[in-house]
Amino acid sequence: METKTQSNGSRLVTLAAPAAADRALAAPISESTARVMGTMAVLGIGVIHILDSAGTYHSTRWIFWAYIALIAASVPAAIVLLHWTSVLAWALVTGVAAGPLIAYLWSRSIGLPGDASDIGNWLCTLGMVALFVESSLLALSITRIRGARRRIA
């Protein structure tokens, strides 16, 4: 909206296209900002699974080792994403986000082998945090991959 003063001294309010500075605010986030956000989310997934892993060591050993593999994969994935602008880096973190997200949904719906105790336990606090971080990272990485494809095409 703009206000213009007319020749008789009255003011006229008009609608106008936003100025270039206003359009810059509405632009999507930069690649470097997205990479930092993605790196923090990947590391967050690792930390969440560190916190949850202690309880799985004695009950379901294979889930504990799957957590350790995810934690071990999250550190190099975060480093790759932080240092390289690449569709492959975003694809890597898509896997880091999608794997535990699918496993969580599977464990709460039909149960994982040897661990039927979590069936129906949808409101586990740490699990809900993990779902939020993983789905946010998944959405961010898919958006960045699709944007890169559009720029290439």
C-alpha positions, 0 to 999 in steps of 0.5 A: 500500500502506498500513500500519495499526496495529491495537488490539492493537499489530500492524501490518496491511498493506493494498492501497489506491487511490493517494492523489490526489498519487500519481495526479497523478504518473501523469497524462499530461504537460501541454500546455505540457510537450508543446509544449516537447518538440515544439518541441525535436524540431522544432528537432532535425530542423532541426539534423540536416538542417543537418548532413546538407545539406553532403554533398548539395549537390554530389551531389544538388542537389534533395535539398539544396534540400529540406533547406533547405526543411525547415530553413526550415519547422522554425523557424516551426513550432517558434515556432507550436507554442511559442506557441499551443495548437492542433490546427493547430500539432500538425498542422503539426509532424506534417507536419514530422516525417512528411515527412522520415521518409517520404523517409528510408524511401523513399530507403533502400528504392527510392531517390530520383530521382537518388540511388540510392546510399543504397538499403540504407544503413539504419544511417547514424548521422545517419539513425538519429538523424533517424528517432528524433527524427521518429518521437518527434515524430510519436507525440507530435503524434498523441497530442496531436491525438487527445487534443484531439479527445476533449476536444472530443467 
